[in-house]
Amino acid sequence: MSDTTLPFLPFARPDIGDAEIAAVTEALRSGWVTTGPKARAFEQAFTDYLGGNGLQSIAVNSATAGLHLALEALGIGPGDEVIAPTLTFTATVEVVRYLGADPVLVDVDPVTLNIDPEAIRAAITPRTKAIMPVHYGGLACDMDAILAIAREHGLKVVEDAAHALPTTWKGRLVGQLDSDVTVFSFYANKTITTGEGGMAVTRDPKLAERMRVMRLHGMSRDAFDRFTSKTPAWYYEVVAPGFKYNLTDTAAALGLVQLQRLPQFLERRQHLAARYHAQLAGLPLVLPADAPAGDVHAWHLYVVRLALGARLGRDAVIQALSDRGIGTSVHYVPLHRHPYWRDRYGLVPARFPQADAAYQAMLSLPLFTAMTDADQDRVITALHELLG
Ligand SMILES: *Cc1c(COP(=O)(O)O)cnc(C)c1O
């Protein structure tokens, strides 16, 4: 029987150590707390991590901000349509509405739970301007198919890579693929965190420049540049009504340390995913798909689905785990079930049979780098008791 006296095991928890605390303390003591040398160093380190190759990284205060900047820089506006999966967080497509354009939600592949390229093809209209694949849980979408569709129809591609650090597709890191912009998230539960933060990466210098300018009020020079360059500090030009999306130096200091730890973080996530795979294999569960041989799954999430014939339904399993002090989550209530998206676009579940069925059967098990094997054994034991 599970031990109910153990402390609550959350579904996710950030892994912040003494090195992060020292780095943030140093940033606070430096006298420069907003966007400055640390944010620049973090952008450079991120570009280097992804392997350079003409890439530019633009640090922002959330992935949501980065996705907004990406679509804005691509000129998405009223009357345009942007295709995205229904099985994602609302941030992926709320930014489409910020710009007065319309997201067109489509179904996912039943195995990977990633956007289905055939569904993308079927959703293209003369108004379609862009595709936003989401690398669900840290597993890469079929980017060959998506980029081929985009080329064929002259569409832009903005990858929501909030789960995908580090993820590879055919041996290349997400961020280095041939899309227009890729956006990562450093939210508290993502594979690295800055508290709140994100990074937009692109190889297109014009998009990079537009995103940099729009990140900070549409000003032609940011504060750090003004305070360090030879032209007078007080002079700048506003070239557009921009946003306030810059990442602070305190957050960037945290990000620099987290990025250094990413290889160990990945190893730990891979270890935990492999243990779940091995220990849950006999249960009536559909386990998450692995990356194709030779590719990297970031294992941001470990999403299982109750198989047909399981003795308990999803809600009952979540409740029973919670009763045993184990936290879980659901990724996601698909967008077509949320009142705003459902009502605005008249969406019904029957249009998204795969995402809808997956939603009703799914839960995300605890998976975070500071979790011990013993913590994980609690989850495994509880699932065996409930479903075995
Ligand atoms: C977390 C997340 C976002 C938003 O990231 P923020 O940094 O919190 O803005 C966007 N899309 C997906 C799929 C996410 O999981």
The ligand as an ORCA input file, in Angstrom:
! r2SCAN-3c Opt
* xyz 0 1
  C       4.460     27.372    -21.446
  C       3.943     27.417    -22.826
  C       3.790     28.618    -23.536
  C       3.942     29.954    -22.894
  O       5.164     30.150    -22.305
  P       5.354     31.423    -21.377
  O       6.836     31.554    -21.267
  O       4.697     31.104    -20.062
  O       4.724     32.582    -22.047
  C       3.418     28.571    -24.860
  N       3.151     27.414    -25.471
  C       3.253     26.233    -24.822
  C       2.967     24.981    -25.573
  C       3.627     26.201    -23.475
  O       3.682     25.038    -22.821
*
